Structures are given as C-alpha cells and as structure tokens.
Amino acid sequence: MPAPVVIVGAGQAAASFISRHVALGNATPLLLIGNEPHPPYQRPPLSKKYLLGQLERERLFIRPLEWYVAQGVATRFNTRVVEIRRADKQVVSADGDVIDYDKLILCTGSRPRKLPAEAGGNLPGVYTLRDIGDIDMMSTEFQAGRRLLIVGGGYIGLEAAAVGRQLGLEVTLLEMADRILQRVAADATSSYFRKLHSDHGVDIRESARMLRLLEKDGRVCGAEMESGEVIAADLVLVGIGASPNVELATAAGLDCDNGICVNEICQTEDANIFAAGDCSNFTRDGRHIRLESVQNAADQGDLIARVLAGEDVTYTALPWFWSDQYDCKLQIVGLNLGHDQTVVRHGASESSMSVWYYRGERLLAVDAMNDPRAYAFGSKMIEAGKNPTQQQVADPATDLKALATA
C-alpha cells in the first residue's frame, strides 16, 4: 500500500482538505488523526447556539463519521502525534505507533490562553472555550441567577456574555485595555457593542486591572481588582486570546513565528509538509499574519487539496468573519491591519451600522452590524479593488450597489 497523506488535527481545515481531495477524485489514501474523540465539527456555534442549548451535538459535525468510512478515509481519533521524523517521512503517536506519510498536512489549530495558576487560572469553576468538552462542562453552570465573570473583551467573551444574559445570568465583563475589541476593531465598532451589551444588562469594565481570582471552599468565588474591589462570581470564563499549536512543527525544525510559516500554497520549508488553519502563518499584503477563522481554515484546506491534485493555485481568498450577539449579526470582510482612517455609515434601522476601514484612499475592510447590504457590496468592492471615497460611503443616500457594480 502506498503511504497516505496524513492529516494531523481534525478541525475545519482538515475537513475542507478531505472534502476537496475526495471531490477531485485523488486516489492517494488519506489518514486523519485527531486528539479529540470526534470527527471534525463546527466550532463557531459552540459559544452561541450549542451553549444556549439550541443545537444538538450531531448537528455540529461537518460530516458524520459514516461519510469518512464510505469514502475510504482512515481515521484515528483520541490519538496525539508527538513527533515528526522528516527524513523518514514518518510521524509518531503518543502510544508509540510509527506512521509513514507521503505528504503531511498540519491542521493543529490553536488553544486558548489561560490565566497563570498563581492568578487562579486552575481553580474549579474557571473555564476557557475551545472544544465540545469545554462547553459540555461549562453549560451545566449556566443557570439563571448565577454570577458569570468574563475576563477578556474580545468576540469570544462578548458572545459568551450574550449567551449568559439570554440564560438569565448576571454578567460582568473585564477588559484590561481601554476598550473592548481594541485589538481587532475601530472605536466605532467597540462603542456599538459596548452599548448593545450594556442595554442587555452586562456590566462592562474597561481599563480593568485584575490581580487574581479568589477561591472559597475549593472553587472560584470572585476576582480581586487592582483598585481593591472584589467582584463576586460563581463561575469565570477566560477569553484572552489563543496561541497556535506549533510545538510539533518546532520540534521538527520547521520555521515557526506565531504559527507555522507557509508560502503562497500553504507549504512549509519542507516540500512534503503543509499547514492550514489557525496554526498557519502566511503572507498577505506584505505582512505575516495568522487568522483564527472558519473561512481561512476552510479555504487553506481546500487549496492544499487542489495543489496536491496538480492545480496551479495560490492562496488569495478574501478574509471574512462573523459573530452573533443577541439580535445583532456582525459580518466582517477584509483585514483592517494598517488602516489609518475609518468611516461610519448608518443603515436603514437604528441597529444597522457599518464601519469602513481605509489606508489612505484604499478600502481595506468593513464591519457590518445588522447591515447585510454593506457587507455584500463592501465585499464586492474590496475583491474588485474598488475604492469608494469616504464621502460616498458616509452618505446614507449613496447607492452601494451602484458603487460596487460600476
């Protein structure tokens, strides 16, 4: 039997690679290795509908296990790869199995950053959010009337705050920076979501310096702030970012810098090893970036399958993201890295608004809150390289469709 293409990590990138590989009729056998007991599943609903109890577990799976069997894809779940032997084109599992590969696809993802143990990060009742197991443990604690403390004002923290309020919990959110979403969004977007959450009863604390989490009777009971205030809590969710899982690649001597460094076809410096998804660091507009998004993972996995099938393609996909909070759907297209100006456009309703990011005269990205037209036509303009003036965008009378199709 020929050596298979081995995929390490059973997430969105892996599922996308396998789906395209099968669709293209590539006869090279596949082996999917994942350290969870599940086949690849969707992660975005975890902090939304799944945590709310509105989505059954089976509906999370991108494809049922039976599909992989029917397509002849070998799978090994609950298996951790601990070593890559590049010279021999082999990987080694934690139980000592040595597995040959023809090509190796690293889809190792990322993991949530945790609070240090000395700050209470290991106390019972303190959670991070990454996989099904996290949600299954956490969801039993999301009970009306309980006090939820969220550390971190990024999208994960805000989505969890929305779920908490919808389930009747008292929610306090701590953000160490001057404003929520400071790392990823303009002030106008931060202000929109600050008001949205405040209107729903979330106590948002910005420039909030927490010293440590406190313990009582063997579990977390609150947080001590730098100001001396103690904030009571029955459970804590930590959402302070994620780190790429690069240890396997680093130990194998692959170039890593905030992710596994890849070229325009998601190939590492080793021609037989590729990387896709949250763990990959690639170049866009002259910048090295790492994206934690379904779109990036799916598109990179798809691209690698096309490359291995002999297609002449490179990774040029337009990034997009989304977030659901209460009755607000946020849609983001493009990358706002390096922007120097923003323009706010008000939509048809009071809750509808978009923020447009510019570097000079070039349109880089759009945040659209309850404004699917701004998202759709902003996407078309960015993809086509069209740059409407800031005055055109700011004027609610401007027909965005006309700008996008001109």
N, C-alpha and C positions, 0 to 999 in steps of 0.2 A: 504494500500500500504506500502511495506517496505521502510525504509529510504534509500535514494540513496547514492551512492558515490558522494560527492560534490567536484568538481574541481574548485579552485579559481585561476583565471588567465587564459586567453585564448591565450596562446602562443604556441610555438613549443612543449614544454614538454606536455602540455595538449592535443594537437592534437595527439601526439605519444601515450600517455596513452589510449586515447579513441579508436584510430585505433586498437591497440593490444587487448584491452578489447573486442571490437566487434568481432575481428577475432577469439578470443578464445571462443566465444560463452558464455561469462559470462552473466548470466541473471540478475545480480544486476543492478537496474536502475542507470542512470547517470544524473547529473545536472552540466552543465558547466556555470560558472559565470565569465563574463569578464567586465572590466570597459570601454572598447572601444566599438564602435557600430558595430564592425566587428567580424566575426568568425576568428579562428586562421589563421595567414598568415606568409609568409616567411619574415624575417627581413633583411638578408644579401643583397638582391637586392635593398633595399631602397637607400643605399648610392652608388649604382652602376647603374644598368640599369633603375631602376624606376626614379631616379633623372635625368638621361640622357634623359628620355622620350622614352626609347626603350622597355618598358614593361608596358602593360596595368594593371590597378589595379586588374581586375578579375583574372589575372594570378598569383597574389601574394598569393591568398588564397590556403591554403594547401588542403582543400576540400570545395566545395560550401556548402552554408547553407542547401540546399535541402538534402545533404547527411546525415547531423545530424538528420534532421526530419525523413528521411527514416529509420534510424537505431534506432529511438525511443529515441534519446539523447535529453533531455530537455535543453534548453539554456536560459540564461538571460544575455543579453548584456546591455551596458550602466548602469551597476549595480556595485556598490562598496560595498565590505564586510568590515564592520568596527569593528566587534567583533567576537571572537571565545569563546563559552562557553563550555569548555572541559568537565566539569562534566555532562552537559546535552546533550553533542554531538550535539551542535547547532551552527550555525553561524547567525549573524545578519547583514542585509544590511543597507545601509545609509538611506533608506526610511522606516526603522523600521520592515521589514519582518523578522520573525524568521524561520529559515530553519533547519530541522533535517538532520543529516548525519549518515550514517553507518561508512564510512571511509572518511577522509578529505585529499585531495591532494592539497598542496600549490604549485602553479606554478606562484608565484607573480612576478618573474623576477627581473629586476634591472632598475634603472633610471639614466640618465646622470647627472654627477656632473655639477653644474653651477658656473659661476663666482659670487662672492658676489655682492649684489646690490650696495654697496659702490664703487665697481670697475667697475660699468657699466653693470653688468650682466643682468639687467632687461630692458635695453634700447631697443626700437624698432629697428629691424634690426639685433638683436643678436639672434642666433639660437643654439639649440642643436639638435642632431639627434637620435631619438629613434623609432618613430612610423610613420604611414602613414600621420597623421595630420601634423607632423613636416615637412615632405617632401613636402606636398601639399602647405604649407605656404612658404617654402623656395624656391621651384622650380621657382616660378614666378620672383624671384630676380636673378636667374642665367642667366644673359643676357650678351652677348658678349660685351667686353669693360669695364665692371664694375670691381671694385676692391674688391676682396674677401680676407679677412684676416682670417686665421685659427689659433686658439690657441690650441696647442697640437699636438705633432708629433707621435701619435700612428697610428694604422691601420685605424681607422675611419677618422682621419684628413688627412692621405695620400690618402685614397680612394676619399674623397671629393675634395682634391686638383687635383687629376687626372680628375675627372668629370668637375671641374671648368675650367681646361685648355682645355679639349676637347670641351667645350662650348664657349671657347674664352674669358674667364675672365682673368684678371691679378690676380695672386695668390701669396700671401706672407704667409708663414707658420712659426709660432713662437714655438720653443721648449725650455722650461726652462732648461732642462737637457743638459749635454754636447753633446748629440747626439740624433737624432730621434730614436725611438724604443728602447731606452736604457733599459726600464723596462722588455721588452719581448724578445729581440733578441741580438745576438752577434754583435760585431763591424763590422764583415764582411757583415752581412745582412743589418745593418744600412748603410754601405758605398754603397752597391748595390742600395738601394732605394734612397739614397741621390743623387747619380749620375743620376739615372733614372729620378727623378723629376727635377733636375737641367737641364738635357738635354731637358726636355719638357717646360722649362721656369719658373718653380716655384722658387721663391726667398725664400730659406730655411735659417732661422736664428736660430742657436743653441746657447745655453747658453744665451738665450734672456730673459731678465727680464722686464716684462710689469708691469707698475704701475697701469694703469686704462684705460678703454675705454673712449673715448671722445664723446661728444654729440653736435649736431648742428641742430637747427630747429626741435627739438623733436625726433631725432633718432641718431643712432651711426654714427660717421663720421671718426673714426680712433682710434689709440692707442698711449698713451704716454709711452715711454720706460724709464727704469731706467737711461739710458745714456743721456736722454733729447731729443732724437729723437722722432718725431711724424710720425707715419706711417698712411697714409690716407687709408680709407676703406669705401666702400659703404654698405657692409654687413660683418658680422662676424659669423663664425661657431666655437663653443667651443667644443673641443673633448678632455677632460681632465680626462676621465675615467668614471666609473659608480659605483653606490652604490646599494647593494642588498635591495630589499623591504622586510624588516623584521619586520616592526612596528607591524603588525597584530600578528605575532608569538611572538614577545617580550611581547606585552601586555597580551598574553595568558599564559605567564610564560614558554614558550619553550626556550631551550638553543640556544642562537644565538651568533655568533662570526664571523663577516664578512660573514654573511649568516646564514641560519637556519641549525643547526648542525644535521647531519643524520648519520646513521650507514651504513653497507655494503649493506643493502636492501633499502636505502633511507628513512628509518623510523626515526622519531624523538623520543625523550624520551617518548612521548605519543604513545602507540602502535596503536592507531587509526588514527594517523596523519602522513603523509608522505610529503616530499618536493622534488622537482625536478627542474633542470634547473639553471638559473643564480642566483636564491635565495638560493641555497643549498650549504652547506659547508660539504665536505666529506673527508675521509682519503685516501691518495694514497702514497704508499712507505713511510709510517710513517709520512707523512706531512698532515696537514689540508689545503685543497685547495678549491677554488671556481673558476669554469670555466665559462666564458661567451662564449659559442659556441653552434652552432646548434647541433653538434654531441653529446655533453654532455646532452643537454636538451632532445633530441630525445631518446637517449639510456636510460636515467634515467626514462623518462615517460614510455617507453616500459617495463623496468624492473619492475616497480611498478605494472603494469597490470599483469605481469606474477606472481609476488609474491601474489597478491590478488586472482589469479586463483589457487594458491596452489603449484606452481612450486618452487623447491629448487634451487634458483639462487641468485647470488650476483653481485654487480657492479664491473666489471673488464675490461670494454671497453677501448680500446686504444684510447687516445685523438687524434683528428685531427682537423685542421683548414684550411681555405684558404682565399685568398684575390686576387682580380683582380684590377690591376692598369695599364692603357694604354694597351700595348700588353704583359704585364707580368702577368703570373699566378703563384702566390705563393701558395705552398702547404706545410703544416707543419704537422708532425706526432710526437707524443710523447710529453713529458714535459721536458724542459731543466732546471728545477729547480735543483739547487745544482751542475750544471756542473762546471768542473774546467779546461777543455780543449776543444778547437774547432778545427776542420779540414775543410779546404775549398777544394772542389772538383770541377774542371771546367768541364763543359759539352761539348756537341757536337757543340754548337754555341757560339758566343760572348756573347749573353744574357743569356746563360744557366749556372747555377752555383748552388751548394748546400753547405750547412754548416751543419756539423755533430757535435753533442754535446756529450761529454764524461764526466763521473765521474770516474776517474781512467781509467780502461780498459773497463768499461761498457758503451755501446751505449745507450743514453737516448732519443735523438730526432734528427730530420732532418728538416732543412729549405730548400725547393727545389724551385728555381726560374727558371721557364721555363724548368724544368727537371723532367718530369713525371717518368722516369726510376729510378732516385734517390729516388723519393718519394715512388714509388711502392715497390722497393726492400728494401729500408730503413724500410718501414712499416713491411715487412715480417720478417726482421731480428730482429727488436725490439719486435714484437709479439712473435717470437720464442725464444727470449732470446739469440740470437746470437750476438757476439761482434767482428766484424772485426777489425783488427789492424788499427791504424791511418795511417800507411804507406800504407796499402792496399787501404784504402778509398782515400787517397790523390793522388794515382797513377791513371791517367786517363785511363791507359791500363788495369786496373783491371776490370774484368767482374763481375759486381754487381749481376747479375742473378746467376752466379756460386756460389758466396758467400752466397746468400740468400737460395739457394736450396741444398747446400752441406750437 
